[in-house]
Amino acid sequence: MVTMGQCYYNETIGFFYNNSGKELSSHWRPKDIVVVALGLTVSVLVLLTNLLVIAAIASNRRFHQPIYYLLGNLAAADLFAGVAYLFLMFHTGPRTARLSLEGWFLRQGLLDTSLTASVATLLAIAVERHRSVMAVQLHSRLPRGRVVMLIVGVWMAALGLGLLPAHSWHCLCALDRCSRMAPLLSRSYLAVWALSSLLVFLLMVAVYTRIFFYVRRRVQRMAEHVSCHPRYRETTLSLVKTVVIILGAFVVCWTPGQVVLLLDGLGCQSCNVLAVEKYFLLLAEANSLVNAAVYSCRDAEMRRTFRRLLCCACLRRSPQESAHDASSARGHASTHIMLPENGHPLMDSTL
């Protein structure tokens, strides 16, 4: 018999799953095997891809700029997300029932912390790019110390949100508030997490929309004073494509999961959130793979660095070939438009 106001710190995982109505399987079902197989594949790809991004940023001195520090932090957060999801895959299915309460909170906390850090860094990158474009600089001159403080702030917020459920924002003392998707967490926590991610997305939309209209006005103004070079149109189209890719990737990967989190957090009993939760979590984890492609692999210099890291033979080329490639990199690393007023590049079209 459940007593209101009583705490259940000594109960098993099965007790809370039964309370929430979430099935706790005792054997491997076909659905569990499919989820684990897909999860392991995505996790390994996330780990390898983001390790490559971090290695590229560390090895290429041209990437020692504030925006690339943030890209490196995004890769680190996504790398952490890959580790967290890999940990989940080894402690899911029938193995969930064998977890202690501390082990369950550790599994959940790793996911919440890593995904929060990833989302927060996406917003930080958007803000830094906005500052860079408005200052008419290819790379913001944000002091390194301030970048470090920004990164530390991101991780402190992520750790706070990830550790809070284990210490206070749980339902061990209020079983009527337990969520169905995460039976040890309070529904209010899921609702706040979902609404926070929605707020981040809306802020990103506002920032990138302002960047787009600002750049379009600059291009139109330049076209009135100088002959309309095809590069102007290319930059506008590239900017549109970049904004669509960035926001589209976020929507596709995050929206389904945030919707079911919000529905569960609001206590929707008629919503069958348990039927899709594992697949939507996998989709959110896939965003850690997509981020590397959207934010790093579209950079021409980054792709060249990837090739140098992956192909040892490239490191043994003749000095003439290396010099030619370096010259080519300087000429094609990004799409620049020179402003007639001050000669500064308007922006990097890859954003």
N, C-alpha and C positions, 0 to 999 in steps of 0.2 A: 504493500500500500504506500502511495506517494503522499508525503506530508508537505504542505505549503510552507516555505521558509526553511526547510531542511536542506542541508548540503550533502552531496553524494560523491565525496572525494574518493571513497573506497570502492565504488562500483566499477564494473567492467565496461569495456567499450560496447559490448552487446546490450547492456542495460540501456544506454543512451540511444543506440540505434533502434531498439525496440520501442522506446518512448517516442521517437520521432517518426516511426513507421518506415524507416529505411532498411531495406533488406541487407543482411550481412551474410554473404554466401559462405558455406563451409567447404566448397569444392570449386575447382576452376570451371567456369562456364565458358561456352564459346565467345560470348560477349566480352568476358574478362580477358581472354587470350588475345582477341583482336585489339582491344584497347591497350594492353601491355605491349604487344608487338608494334603498334603504331607509335606508342609513347616512347619506347626505347629507340626506335628509328629517328624520331624527331629530336629526342634528347641528344643523341650522338651527333646529329647534323648541327644542332645548335652549339654544342661544345666545340666542334672542329671549326665551324665558321667563325665564331666569335674569338676563339684563340688566334685564328689567322688575322682577324682585324686588329686585335691587340698587338700582335707581333709586328704587323705592318706599321702601326702608329709608333711603336717604340723604336723600330729600326730606321725609319725615314725621318730625317731631321726637318724636312719640309712640313711634316705633320705636327711639329711642336708649336702649335698655335691653339688659342683658347677653344675654338670650335672643335678641333680634333681631340683636345682633352675631354670634351664632353662626349664626343663620339666614342672615345676609349672607355669612358665611364658607362655609356650605354652598352657597349660590348661586354664590359665587366658585369653589369647587372644582368644582361641576357645570359652570360656564361653561368652566373649564379643560379638563374632560373632553370638552365639546363641541368645543373647539379641537383637542384631541388626537385625537379620533375623526375629525374632519374632515381632519386631517393624514394619518391612516391611510387614509382613503378615496381620497386623492390619491396614495398610495404603496402600493397593493395590486394584486392581480391580476398581470398581466404586468410591472407596474412594480417589483414586489418584486425581481425578478432583477437590476435595474439599481442597486439600493441597494448602497452600501458597507457594511462591517461597522459603521462609526460611524453611518451613516444608519439602519441597522436598529435599533441600540441606542437611538438617539434616538427613533425611532417607538415602540418598546416602552416606553422610559422615560417618555415623556409620558403614555401610557395608565396605566402602573402608578402613577405619582406622583399623577395627578388622581383616579383611582378610590380609591386609598388615602386621600387627603385627604378625599374625600367620605364614605367609610365611617367614618373616624375622627371626623369632625365629627358624624355621626349619633349616635355613642356619646356625644360630649361634650354634645350637646343633651339626650339622655336623662338624663345625670347632672345637668345643670343644672336640668332640670325636676323631677327627684327632690328636689334640694336646695330648690327653690322651693316645692314642695308641702309638704314636711316642715316648712318654716319658716312655713307658712301665709301665703305671700305670692303675689300674682299675678305679680310679677316679682321674681326674686332680686336682692338687694342686693349681689351679687358685685361687688367693686371692678373698675373698668375696667382697671386695670393687670393684675389677675389674669386677666381675660378675654383681654387681649392676649397674656399669657404662654401661656394655654391654646391660643389660635389659632396662635401661633408654634410651640408644641410639636407641634401637629397637622401643620403644614407641614414641620417638621424631620424628623419620623418619615416622612412621605410622601416627601420628597426622598431620605432615606436609603434607603428601600426601593426607590425608583424608580431611583436611580443605582447602587446596589450591583451589579446584574448586569453593567453595562458595565465595572466595574473589577475584580470578583473572582468574583461568583457566576454565572459563565457556564461553558460546557463546551468552550471553544476548546482547552483542553489535556487534555480528558478526553471524547473523543467517545462513549464508552460510557455517559456520564451525560446525554447530550442528550435533551431532551424531544421529543415529536413535534409538539405544538401550537406550541411556540416553539423551533425547532431550534437556536438559539444559547444557550439558557438551560438551566441544570442542572435536572433533575427535582426536586431537593430544594427549589429556589426556588419552584417551582409548588406543591409540597406545603405549604410554610410559608405561602405567600400564602393558599392555600385554608383552611388551619387557622386562620390569624389572622382571616379574615373570619367563620369559623364561631364563633370565640371572641367576636368583637364581637356577633354575633347573640345568642348565649346570654346575654351580659351585658345586652343590651337587653331581652331577655325577662325577666330577673330584675328589672331596674330598673322596667320598666313594670308588671310583675305586682305588685311591692311598692307602687307608686303606686296601682294599682287597688284593692287590698285596704285600703290606708290610707284612701282617700277613701270607700270603701263603709262602713267602720266609722264614719267621721265623720258620714256621712249618716244611718246608722241611729241613732247616738247622738243627733243633733239631732232626729230624728223622735220619739224617746221624750219629749223635753222640750217640743216645740212641735208645733202642728198640722201634719200632713204636707202640705206645699205641693207641688203638682205639679212645681215647679222642682227639687225634690230628686230625684225619679225621672228627670226630664229630664237632670240632670247625670250621674247614674249611667249612663244609657243612652248619653249622648253620650261619656262616658269609655270605655265598652266599645267603641263604634264607632271611636273614635280609636285605641285600642290595637290593635284588629283591623286597621285600615287601615295603621297604621305598620308593624306586624310582618308583615302579609300582603304589603304592597308589597315589603318587603325579601326575603321568602322567594321570591315569584314572580320577581322580577328577578335575584336573586343566586344562589339555590340551584342552578339548572341549570348555570351557569358554574362554580361552585365544585366541583360534583360531578365534572365532566369534568376540571377542573384537578387535583383530588385523585387521580383515577384515573390521569391521565397522570403526575403526580408520583410515584405509587407504582409506576409501570412496568407497568401493566396492558396486556399485549400483545394480549389478545383483545377489548379494549374499542375500539369504533370511534369514538374521540373526534373524529377529523378530519372526520367526516360532519356534525357539529353545532356545531363550535366557533365558526364565524363567526356563526351565528344566536344562540347563547347569549351571545357577546360583545355583539352588538347589543342583546339583552335587558338585559344589565347596563348598557349605555350609556343605555337607555331609563329606567333608574332615576333618572338625572339630570334627566329631564323629570318623572317621577312625584314626585320629592322636592319640586319647586316646588308641585305641586298638594296634596300631603299636608301639608307643613309651613307653607306660606304662604297658598295660595289659600283654605284653610278658615277663615282669620282674616277676620272681617267688615270690620275696619278696613283690612286689607291690600287686600281687594277694592275698597273705596271708593277707596283710593289708586291702585290700578290704573286704575280708571275715570277718575280725574282726570288721570292721565298720558296715557291713550289718547285721551281726548276733550277736545280743546282748548276746545270750546264750554262745557264744564263750568266752566272757569276764568273765564268771562265772566259768570257768573250774578250776580244781584243780591245785595247784602249780606244781605238778609233770608233768601234761600234758603241762602246759605253758613252763616249762623248756625243755621238750622234743621237743616241736615245735621250741623253740628258737635255740636249738642245730641243729635241722634239717635245719632251715633257714640259719644258718651259713655255713652248708655244701652244700646247694643246691641253694643258691640265684643266682648263676651264674656259668657258665662253665669256669674254669680257666685252664691255662697251665703254669706249673712252668718252668721258664727258667733255664737251668743248670748253666749259668754264674752267676746270681745274685739272683736267687730264687724268683724274682718278678713274679706275674701273668702276662701273656702276654696280656690278654684282657678279657673283659666280652663278651661272645659270643652273648649275646642279643643286643650288641652295645647300 
